Each structure stands twice: as structure tokens, then as C-alpha cells.
Amino acid sequence: MEKDKKIVKSEEDRLLNFLQKTKEGKYAKIEQSSLSFVRFREKSEFIEPSPEEAFYYSVR
């Protein structure tokens, strides 16, 4: 369980680092029009050998 928390924390840190560098302009510029779209992973209770990821998009 502790190892899982470290992995999740590491992934969070990498994402936050990427977002910070993007905001500073070190990567491609983010268009303001694309900020109204949100992408998130679907969480499900189904147990399958290799579940496929599904993404849903929303507009704020």
C-alpha cells in the first residue's frame, strides 16, 4: 500500500512539474480556447484481464 502511494505521488509530481514548465513557456503554448475542455480517466469496478482506457470530454 505504501509503495502504491509513492507511485501515485511520483506521478502527481511529474504532472505538476510538466504543467509548471508548460505555464512558464518551456513547452508548446496552450491556447486559451482549449482550457475549457477537461479530460479524465473513467474508473470502473469491472475486472478484466486488460481493461481498455476510456476518456470522456467535458466543457466548462
Gaussian input, Z-matrix of N, CA and C with variables (Angstrom, degrees):
# hf/3-21g

backbone

0 1
 N
 C     1     B1
 C     2     B2     1     A1
 N     3     B3     2     A2     1     D1
 C     4     B4     3     A3     2     D2
 C     5     B5     4     A4     3     D3
 N     6     B6     5     A5     4     D4
 C     7     B7     6     A6     5     D5
 C     8     B8     7     A7     6     D6
 N     9     B9     8     A8     7     D7
 C    10    B10     9     A9     8     D8
 C    11    B11    10    A10     9     D9
 N    12    B12    11    A11    10    D10
 C    13    B13    12    A12    11    D11
 C    14    B14    13    A13    12    D12
 N    15    B15    14    A14    13    D13
 C    16    B16    15    A15    14    D14
 C    17    B17    16    A16    15    D15
 N    18    B18    17    A17    16    D16
 C    19    B19    18    A18    17    D17
 C    20    B20    19    A19    18    D18
 N    21    B21    20    A20    19    D19
 C    22    B22    21    A21    20    D20
 C    23    B23    22    A22    21    D21
 N    24    B24    23    A23    22    D22
 C    25    B25    24    A24    23    D23
 C    26    B26    25    A25    24    D24
 N    27    B27    26    A26    25    D25
 C    28    B28    27    A27    26    D26
 C    29    B29    28    A28    27    D27
 N    30    B30    29    A29    28    D28
 C    31    B31    30    A30    29    D29
 C    32    B32    31    A31    30    D30
 N    33    B33    32    A32    31    D31
 C    34    B34    33    A33    32    D32
 C    35    B35    34    A34    33    D33
 N    36    B36    35    A35    34    D34
 C    37    B37    36    A36    35    D35
 C    38    B38    37    A37    36    D36
 N    39    B39    38    A38    37    D37
 C    40    B40    39    A39    38    D38
 C    41    B41    40    A40    39    D39
 N    42    B42    41    A41    40    D40
 C    43    B43    42    A42    41    D41
 C    44    B44    43    A43    42    D42
 N    45    B45    44    A44    43    D43
 C    46    B46    45    A45    44    D44
 C    47    B47    46    A46    45    D45
 N    48    B48    47    A47    46    D46
 C    49    B49    48    A48    47    D47
 C    50    B50    49    A49    48    D48
 N    51    B51    50    A50    49    D49
 C    52    B52    51    A51    50    D50
 C    53    B53    52    A52    51    D51
 N    54    B54    53    A53    52    D52
 C    55    B55    54    A54    53    D53
 C    56    B56    55    A55    54    D54
 N    57    B57    56    A56    55    D55
 C    58    B58    57    A57    56    D56
 C    59    B59    58    A58    57    D57
 N    60    B60    59    A59    58    D58
 C    61    B61    60    A60    59    D59
 C    62    B62    61    A61    60    D60
 N    63    B63    62    A62    61    D61
 C    64    B64    63    A63    62    D62
 C    65    B65    64    A64    63    D63
 N    66    B66    65    A65    64    D64
 C    67    B67    66    A66    65    D65
 C    68    B68    67    A67    66    D66
 N    69    B69    68    A68    67    D67
 C    70    B70    69    A69    68    D68
 C    71    B71    70    A70    69    D69
 N    72    B72    71    A71    70    D70
 C    73    B73    72    A72    71    D71
 C    74    B74    73    A73    72    D72
 N    75    B75    74    A74    73    D73
 C    76    B76    75    A75    74    D74
 C    77    B77    76    A76    75    D75
 N    78    B78    77    A77    76    D76
 C    79    B79    78    A78    77    D77
 C    80    B80    79    A79    78    D78
 N    81    B81    80    A80    79    D79
 C    82    B82    81    A81    80    D80
 C    83    B83    82    A82    81    D81
 N    84    B84    83    A83    82    D82
 C    85    B85    84    A84    83    D83
 C    86    B86    85    A85    84    D84
 N    87    B87    86    A86    85    D85
 C    88    B88    87    A87    86    D86
 C    89    B89    88    A88    87    D87
 N    90    B90    89    A89    88    D88
 C    91    B91    90    A90    89    D89
 C    92    B92    91    A91    90    D90
 N    93    B93    92    A92    91    D91
 C    94    B94    93    A93    92    D92
 C    95    B95    94    A94    93    D93
 N    96    B96    95    A95    94    D94
 C    97    B97    96    A96    95    D95
 C    98    B98    97    A97    96    D96
 N    99    B99    98    A98    97    D97
 C   100   B100    99    A99    98    D98
 C   101   B101   100   A100    99    D99
 N   102   B102   101   A101   100   D100
 C   103   B103   102   A102   101   D101
 C   104   B104   103   A103   102   D102
 N   105   B105   104   A104   103   D103
 C   106   B106   105   A105   104   D104
 C   107   B107   106   A106   105   D105
 N   108   B108   107   A107   106   D106
 C   109   B109   108   A108   107   D107
 C   110   B110   109   A109   108   D108
 N   111   B111   110   A110   109   D109
 C   112   B112   111   A111   110   D110
 C   113   B113   112   A112   111   D111
 N   114   B114   113   A113   112   D112
 C   115   B115   114   A114   113   D113
 C   116   B116   115   A115   114   D114
 N   117   B117   116   A116   115   D115
 C   118   B118   117   A117   116   D116
 C   119   B119   118   A118   117   D117
 N   120   B120   119   A119   118   D118
 C   121   B121   120   A120   119   D119
 C   122   B122   121   A121   120   D120
 N   123   B123   122   A122   121   D121
 C   124   B124   123   A123   122   D122
 C   125   B125   124   A124   123   D123
 N   126   B126   125   A125   124   D124
 C   127   B127   126   A126   125   D125
 C   128   B128   127   A127   126   D126
 N   129   B129   128   A128   127   D127
 C   130   B130   129   A129   128   D128
 C   131   B131   130   A130   129   D129
 N   132   B132   131   A131   130   D130
 C   133   B133   132   A132   131   D131
 C   134   B134   133   A133   132   D132
 N   135   B135   134   A134   133   D133
 C   136   B136   135   A135   134   D134
 C   137   B137   136   A136   135   D135
 N   138   B138   137   A137   136   D136
 C   139   B139   138   A138   137   D137
 C   140   B140   139   A139   138   D138
 N   141   B141   140   A140   139   D139
 C   142   B142   141   A141   140   D140
 C   143   B143   142   A142   141   D141
 N   144   B144   143   A143   142   D142
 C   145   B145   144   A144   143   D143
 C   146   B146   145   A145   144   D144
 N   147   B147   146   A146   145   D145
 C   148   B148   147   A147   146   D146
 C   149   B149   148   A148   147   D147
 N   150   B150   149   A149   148   D148
 C   151   B151   150   A150   149   D149
 C   152   B152   151   A151   150   D150
 N   153   B153   152   A152   151   D151
 C   154   B154   153   A153   152   D152
 C   155   B155   154   A154   153   D153
 N   156   B156   155   A155   154   D154
 C   157   B157   156   A156   155   D155
 C   158   B158   157   A157   156   D156
 N   159   B159   158   A158   157   D157
 C   160   B160   159   A159   158   D158
 C   161   B161   160   A160   159   D159
 N   162   B162   161   A161   160   D160
 C   163   B163   162   A162   161   D161
 C   164   B164   163   A163   162   D162
 N   165   B165   164   A164   163   D163
 C   166   B166   165   A165   164   D164
 C   167   B167   166   A166   165   D165
 N   168   B168   167   A167   166   D166
 C   169   B169   168   A168   167   D167
 C   170   B170   169   A169   168   D168
 N   171   B171   170   A170   169   D169
 C   172   B172   171   A171   170   D170
 C   173   B173   172   A172   171   D171
 N   174   B174   173   A173   172   D172
 C   175   B175   174   A174   173   D173
 C   176   B176   175   A175   174   D174
 N   177   B177   176   A176   175   D175
 C   178   B178   177   A177   176   D176
 C   179   B179   178   A178   177   D177

   B1=1.4557
   B2=1.5345
   B3=1.3309
   B4=1.4561
   B5=1.5291
   B6=1.3257
   B7=1.4646
   B8=1.5267
   B9=1.3432
   B10=1.4634
   B11=1.5211
   B12=1.3255
   B13=1.4619
   B14=1.5253
   B15=1.3441
   B16=1.4648
   B17=1.5214
   B18=1.3338
   B19=1.4633
   B20=1.5220
   B21=1.3301
   B22=1.4640
   B23=1.5248
   B24=1.3269
   B25=1.4636
   B26=1.5280
   B27=1.3311
   B28=1.4603
   B29=1.5268
   B30=1.3290
   B31=1.4620
   B32=1.5235
   B33=1.3318
   B34=1.4657
   B35=1.5268
   B36=1.3296
   B37=1.4646
   B38=1.5228
   B39=1.3381
   B40=1.4686
   B41=1.5184
   B42=1.3355
   B43=1.4606
   B44=1.5268
   B45=1.3315
   B46=1.4615
   B47=1.5310
   B48=1.3247
   B49=1.4622
   B50=1.5265
   B51=1.3305
   B52=1.4635
   B53=1.5335
   B54=1.3338
   B55=1.4646
   B56=1.5263
   B57=1.3314
   B58=1.4619
   B59=1.5268
   B60=1.3392
   B61=1.4655
   B62=1.5234
   B63=1.3259
   B64=1.4609
   B65=1.5230
   B66=1.3337
   B67=1.4640
   B68=1.5310
   B69=1.3235
   B70=1.4634
   B71=1.5267
   B72=1.3365
   B73=1.4565
   B74=1.5169
   B75=1.3237
   B76=1.4655
   B77=1.5234
   B78=1.3016
   B79=1.4609
   B80=1.5247
   B81=1.3193
   B82=1.4663
   B83=1.5301
   B84=1.3084
   B85=1.4567
   B86=1.5245
   B87=1.3294
   B88=1.4613
   B89=1.5230
   B90=1.3194
   B91=1.4593
   B92=1.5274
   B93=1.3094
   B94=1.4634
   B95=1.5255
   B96=1.3285
   B97=1.4659
   B98=1.5253
   B99=1.3292
   B100=1.4672
   B101=1.5249
   B102=1.3170
   B103=1.4610
   B104=1.5243
   B105=1.3189
   B106=1.4623
   B107=1.5223
   B108=1.3359
   B109=1.4606
   B110=1.5208
   B111=1.3220
   B112=1.4609
   B113=1.5162
   B114=1.3384
   B115=1.4626
   B116=1.5268
   B117=1.3143
   B118=1.4568
   B119=1.5146
   B120=1.3097
   B121=1.4576
   B122=1.5204
   B123=1.3116
   B124=1.4547
   B125=1.5205
   B126=1.3196
   B127=1.4580
   B128=1.5186
   B129=1.3140
   B130=1.4602
   B131=1.5193
   B132=1.3090
   B133=1.4570
   B134=1.5189
   B135=1.3144
   B136=1.4516
   B137=1.5219
   B138=1.3234
   B139=1.4590
   B140=1.5172
   B141=1.3228
   B142=1.4561
   B143=1.5207
   B144=1.3151
   B145=1.4685
   B146=1.5336
   B147=1.3154
   B148=1.4637
   B149=1.5277
   B150=1.3411
   B151=1.4778
   B152=1.5273
   B153=1.3091
   B154=1.4592
   B155=1.5211
   B156=1.3095
   B157=1.4522
   B158=1.5204
   B159=1.3135
   B160=1.4597
   B161=1.5259
   B162=1.3014
   B163=1.4504
   B164=1.5233
   B165=1.3097
   B166=1.4504
   B167=1.5191
   B168=1.3009
   B169=1.4492
   B170=1.5206
   B171=1.3169
   B172=1.4488
   B173=1.5247
   B174=1.3024
   B175=1.4530
   B176=1.5129
   B177=1.3269
   B178=1.4667
   B179=1.4910
   A1=110.84
   A2=115.84
   A3=120.26
   A4=111.00
   A5=116.29
   A6=121.04
   A7=110.60
   A8=116.77
   A9=121.06
   A10=111.03
   A11=117.14
   A12=121.01
   A13=110.68
   A14=116.23
   A15=119.84
   A16=110.93
   A17=116.62
   A18=120.72
   A19=110.11
   A20=116.95
   A21=121.13
   A22=109.71
   A23=117.41
   A24=121.43
   A25=110.12
   A26=116.74
   A27=121.22
   A28=110.83
   A29=116.82
   A30=120.77
   A31=110.70
   A32=116.92
   A33=120.92
   A34=110.33
   A35=115.85
   A36=120.11
   A37=111.56
   A38=116.67
   A39=120.26
   A40=110.82
   A41=116.84
   A42=120.40
   A43=110.68
   A44=116.77
   A45=120.03
   A46=111.32
   A47=116.71
   A48=120.91
   A49=110.50
   A50=116.56
   A51=121.03
   A52=110.90
   A53=116.69
   A54=119.98
   A55=111.36
   A56=116.71
   A57=120.30
   A58=110.74
   A59=117.09
   A60=120.46
   A61=111.22
   A62=116.70
   A63=120.17
   A64=110.02
   A65=116.16
   A66=121.08
   A67=110.68
   A68=116.55
   A69=121.08
   A70=112.35
   A71=117.30
   A72=121.11
   A73=114.63
   A74=117.40
   A75=119.90
   A76=111.88
   A77=117.38
   A78=122.81
   A79=107.42
   A80=116.28
   A81=120.36
   A82=110.26
   A83=115.13
   A84=121.06
   A85=110.49
   A86=116.49
   A87=121.95
   A88=108.18
   A89=116.31
   A90=120.38
   A91=108.97
   A92=116.81
   A93=121.48
   A94=111.80
   A95=116.95
   A96=120.15
   A97=111.94
   A98=118.08
   A99=119.69
   A100=112.33
   A101=118.82
   A102=121.03
   A103=112.77
   A104=117.95
   A105=120.24
   A106=112.20
   A107=117.61
   A108=121.46
   A109=109.91
   A110=115.09
   A111=121.14
   A112=108.37
   A113=116.40
   A114=120.57
   A115=107.93
   A116=116.35
   A117=119.52
   A118=110.06
   A119=115.98
   A120=121.66
   A121=110.11
   A122=114.74
   A123=120.40
   A124=108.36
   A125=116.91
   A126=121.43
   A127=107.28
   A128=115.85
   A129=119.41
   A130=109.94
   A131=115.59
   A132=122.35
   A133=112.12
   A134=118.19
   A135=121.20
   A136=110.05
   A137=115.84
   A138=120.78
   A139=107.77
   A140=115.43
   A141=121.99
   A142=107.98
   A143=118.28
   A144=120.04
   A145=112.97
   A146=117.54
   A147=120.74
   A148=108.84
   A149=116.63
   A150=119.21
   A151=111.55
   A152=114.89
   A153=120.49
   A154=108.76
   A155=115.56
   A156=119.60
   A157=109.57
   A158=115.24
   A159=120.24
   A160=107.82
   A161=117.01
   A162=121.66
   A163=109.15
   A164=115.52
   A165=121.83
   A166=107.53
   A167=116.24
   A168=121.04
   A169=109.11
   A170=115.01
   A171=120.75
   A172=108.50
   A173=115.90
   A174=121.50
   A175=107.60
   A176=116.05
   A177=120.00
   A178=110.07
   D1=-42.27
   D2=179.69
   D3=-64.11
   D4=-37.07
   D5=179.18
   D6=-64.93
   D7=-39.95
   D8=178.16
   D9=-61.87
   D10=-40.46
   D11=179.39
   D12=-63.88
   D13=-38.66
   D14=178.81
   D15=-65.89
   D16=-39.54
   D17=179.06
   D18=-64.45
   D19=-45.94
   D20=179.55
   D21=-62.32
   D22=-43.65
   D23=179.74
   D24=-62.24
   D25=-41.68
   D26=178.83
   D27=-62.10
   D28=-42.54
   D29=178.27
   D30=-64.84
   D31=-39.62
   D32=177.65
   D33=-62.69
   D34=-44.45
   D35=-179.58
   D36=-61.58
   D37=-42.44
   D38=179.03
   D39=-63.90
   D40=-42.17
   D41=179.74
   D42=-64.78
   D43=-45.93
   D44=179.61
   D45=-63.29
   D46=-38.39
   D47=177.18
   D48=-62.91
   D49=-44.83
   D50=178.32
   D51=-61.43
   D52=-45.83
   D53=-179.03
   D54=-63.73
   D55=-39.93
   D56=179.16
   D57=-63.58
   D58=-44.94
   D59=179.83
   D60=-66.74
   D61=-35.38
   D62=177.24
   D63=-65.10
   D64=-43.12
   D65=179.27
   D66=-61.83
   D67=-35.42
   D68=179.91
   D69=-77.05
   D70=-6.94
   D71=177.53
   D72=89.86
   D73=15.44
   D74=-179.68
   D75=-80.50
   D76=-14.22
   D77=175.43
   D78=-119.64
   D79=-171.14
   D80=179.76
   D81=-59.98
   D82=145.69
   D83=-179.62
   D84=-69.11
   D85=140.57
   D86=177.85
   D87=-91.70
   D88=126.64
   D89=177.86
   D90=-75.29
   D91=137.94
   D92=-179.17
   D93=-60.61
   D94=-31.41
   D95=-178.59
   D96=-67.61
   D97=-24.77
   D98=-178.84
   D99=-86.20
   D100=-6.87
   D101=178.86
   D102=-72.99
   D103=-14.46
   D104=-179.65
   D105=-81.75
   D106=-5.41
   D107=179.05
   D108=-101.43
   D109=138.75
   D110=179.61
   D111=-122.01
   D112=138.24
   D113=178.32
   D114=-124.68
   D115=132.01
   D116=178.21
   D117=-144.11
   D118=156.50
   D119=-179.63
   D120=-81.78
   D121=143.86
   D122=176.40
   D123=-80.41
   D124=136.03
   D125=174.44
   D126=-108.64
   D127=132.55
   D128=-178.73
   D129=-136.83
   D130=163.97
   D131=179.93
   D132=-96.04
   D133=-1.99
   D134=-177.53
   D135=-72.26
   D136=137.81
   D137=177.19
   D138=-108.59
   D139=115.79
   D140=-179.86
   D141=-131.03
   D142=156.02
   D143=178.98
   D144=-56.95
   D145=-43.44
   D146=177.49
   D147=-143.91
   D148=84.11
   D149=-178.15
   D150=-65.54
   D151=142.98
   D152=177.19
   D153=-85.92
   D154=143.65
   D155=177.32
   D156=-81.64
   D157=142.16
   D158=177.00
   D159=-124.99
   D160=140.09
   D161=178.78
   D162=-118.94
   D163=139.87
   D164=176.42
   D165=-119.46
   D166=143.52
   D167=-178.03
   D168=-114.50
   D169=145.36
   D170=-177.64
   D171=-137.35
   D172=154.47
   D173=176.70
   D174=-114.67
   D175=130.01
   D176=179.58
   D177=-79.06

